[in-house]
Amino acid sequence: MATTTKAANLSAGATEVRSLLSIRSVAKHFGKNIVLRDISLEIAEGEFLTILGESGSGKTTLLRILAGFEQATVGEVWMAGQRLDDQPPYRRRVNTVFQHYALFPHMTVEENAGYGLRIAKRPAAEIESRVKEALAKVKMSSFAKSKPSKISGGQQQRVALARALVNRPQVLLLDEPLSALDANLRRQMQLELKALQREVGITFIFVTHDQEEAMVMSDRIALLRSGELEQVAAPREIYSRPATAYTAQFIGHTNLLKADVRQGRATCGALAWPVALPDGPAIFSLRPECILPAGSGGANSARFTARLLDHAFHGATELLRVECADGQILTVRSASRDLRDGQLEFEFSPADAVPVRASEERA
């Protein structure tokens, strides 16, 4: 399991910022089923943190514990120096935007946005002012009198955000709120949501199973695997320097090379390159885009010959599957171009073959 101290959780080289939310050794059991195991995480003020993981990894359970909808079996949650997990949901300065926006169809946009304030019996003038402010932030002021059925899915998502923001939370929890949108609108909303988070300046904790979404939006990604933190890092770091084989495979495409290291040289079938590791077995992650046509790299590049098996068109790039002389199959991402059959020459920089820890099987 990845180290989860505060120092490890803050991005390398980042300016020290004050921790707002502290998750301390949290675990959650449903009977004999262990959903979360010893989760410790420090989340900064104004940070956009994404909790990423496949179905069943425990990400939504962790979000529900922060919201107060579930109680941790063990562990504590603190916010701004005060114990949070012993407070009921309505006393927490935490709001949640769910996957299904649950807007009231008989209410207008502004009525939906102000619903929580009316339940809290805030003065009418205050409700009007705060609703106007929240709708302006999500660019929905011109739709204030519209019903949810008259606006698009993306606009409904903004209303759900306004309804959460109107309560002025310190932390906004988002449980896969973009999953119901079509692909193009989803990409647009990713950028808008990130821009909104920067504008309002509060901490966003975003749950998703979509790795691309996590990479685009996050300051940091907390990757969950079977209820444990696998790695916590900035998107660029978690992609280019994965700590484990699981992280390397879950975040984007990669080639996992099971090599044998002898006297400063790693060998994996037809591939061989210099390394600064002790002798013995080792696993390396080599991203497809790091494998280049021969002659593209430097003098120290590791070269090999392979036969093209097939390729998939991805617009500006193509994803190739090639077979080395020893039968090993690699994935290569290359600029779209006419490809020929027969033997192709490739190379990669030894620095791009990143050592990773083996990922043990988990129940």
QUISUL-V711689 format. One line per field, one symbol per residue. phi: phi as a letter, one per 30 degrees, with the letter a starting at -180 (. if undefined). psi: psi as a letter, one per 40 degrees, with the letter a starting at -180 (. if undefined). Layout:
# QUISUL-V711689
phi = ???
psi = ???
This chain:
# QUISUL-V711689
phi = .ddbdeddddedidddbddccbcbhdbbcciddccbbhdbacbddidcccccldeidjdddddddddjdbcddbjbbbbhibdcdccdedcddbbbcdecdhddddcdeddddcedddddhdeeddeedddedddddchbedcecdcedcbddddddddddddddddhddbccbchdcddddeddddddeddddddddddicdccccaccddedddcddbccdcbhibddabadedddddbddbddeeddcicacccccccbhibcbbidcbadbcbddkdacbcbdeddccdejdccdcddcacbcdcaabdbidbbcccbcdddjdcbcbcbedadccdjdccbabdedddcdbddcddbd
psi = iihfiddddiiheihhihhdhhhhfhihhgbehhdihfhhhhhiheihhhhiiiheeedddddddddeeihidiiihihfeihdeeiideehfhihhidhdfihdeiidddddedddddefiiddddddddddddddefedeedeiideeiiddddddddddddddefidhhhhgfeedeiiddddddddddddddddddeihhhhhiehdddddddidihhhhhfeihdihiiddddddgididdddddgaiihhhhihhhfehhhgbehhiiigiiiaiihihhideehiihedaadeihiihihhdiihhfbeiihihihideehhihhhihhihiiiahihiiihddeghhiiihihi.
